[in-house]
Amino acid sequence: MLLNPFLLEKAFIQTRKQIPKDLGVKMKNRRHNALKKAYERLIENPYIDYENGKMLILSDSITEKGEAKFYRTCRQECRLIEPSNVLCHAFWEGFPCWHTATLEIVENYLLLESGFKREQSKT
């Protein structure tokens, strides 16, 4: 699926607004940084693989052998699936990671997109 840049920006802004107000300053900064990186990655690579609340993400880093890294993320966990099968380091430590932030943005994007399509079908 290819993302529309206009709706993507709206989804990013909406997702930022959903950051809980009661988080500490450091955790808020981590969430903002994760969302910012996720948004930047979605702009660089707007092709996504999302199905049933799960998303496959091509990482921006590579292995020591030069192989691509792929993460599978959902609301419950974020896991590096290629080349190994381990939890994302940030997720494991209890911090927001850009992979789950990407999922949040994409889910908001899909909600906006469905609303946008409903509005267009009315006219």
Summary of the structure (lengths in Angstrom):
residues: 123
radius of gyration: 15.1
end to end distance: 25.0
largest distance: 53.5
contacts: 329
relative contact order: 0.18
helix: 50%
strand: 22%
